[in-house]
Amino acid sequence: MAAKASQRLVEIADALPLAAGMRILEIGCGPGVLARLIAERMQGDVYVLGIDRSASAIAAATAQMTDSAYPTAIAFRQVAAEHFMLADEEELFDLAVAIRVGALDGRHPETGRMVLPRIRAALRPQGRIFIDGGDPLREIPLTGLPD
């Protein structure tokens, strides 16, 4: 049985600037609740790649895909954000979102310095990244980051 979306995750999904056909990278996806919520909101006209460093989180996210109405709109990959790279022939993403990810919310700034360039490299030039901590989200500027 799939994990139910909390009111907080519903508000976060509502706040994201989603558009049909977008490619979205969810960093620290856990069991994939937000990824499924985004796919449902966009009626499958989106692609969400959820990444997480935890093998058990990715296993849970993958197992819960049986309840997804749009299974081809979502994929999961086990990788730490600071090691994330696009796969061969993988297209750039339009938007990234990270909820409760210590490397991006200030809890682990040294890891954050490694993560942000990786994310920027995976985003289109006009790509954007959002994290929690705003009302309910805040955007992280990606300009001026080292390569």
ABEGO torsion letter per residue (X at the ends): XBBBBBAAAAAAAAABBBBBGBBBBBBGAEAGAAAAAAAAAAGGBBBBBBBBABAAAAAAAAAAAAABABAAABBBBBBBAAABBBBBGBBBBABBBBBGBAAAAGABAAAAAAAAAAAAAABBAABBBBBBGBOABBBBBABGBBX
